[in-house]
Amino acid sequence: MCAQEQSERVFAYGSNLSTEQMTRRCPGAVFIARAKLPGFALAFVQWHTGWGGGVASIVPDDAGVVEGVVYALSAENLHALDGYEPTRDGSYWREQVTVMTVSGDELEVWVYRGHVAAEAPFAPSAGYLATIVDGARGHGLPESYIAELIQSADGQ
């Protein structure tokens, strides 16, 4: 898959911040940039049995900003990621948004959003939260954002 054209861009803000996870799910994924998505906040809106707790989505928030990274993927890998993000069962959907990179460029990207379950929010498991935090730190996201993320997860 590494030889395939990387024509799709995805904004990752949850466990897909983990380079290890993205490499496993989408071999050949290429990191493009750190980026911000204004007008949204991160929330744990779905329960995931495999993770044993809440999993992240983005929800509209006029004052919010979600930090993350942009990856370039092949069309085949994007299709595979749809299965990991459960778009096929309707729990999540994929839509295009505009993010701002740290260098000031605007990029049109795909983002995954989860439907808010009636019982939400759900506290994330320690392992899930650690995956997000490790990925965020590995990509150099601001420590102030990471601290807010941890605090919001503790308040779920």
Secondary structure, DSSP 8 states (H G I E B T S, - for coil): -TTS---EEEEE-SGGG-HHHHHHHSTT-EEEEEEEEEEEEEEEEEEETTTTEEEEEEEEEEEEEEEEEEEEE-HHHHHHHHHHTTTTTTSEEEEEEEEEETTS-EEEEEEEEE---TT------HHHHHHHHHHHHHTT--HHHHHHHHHHHHT-
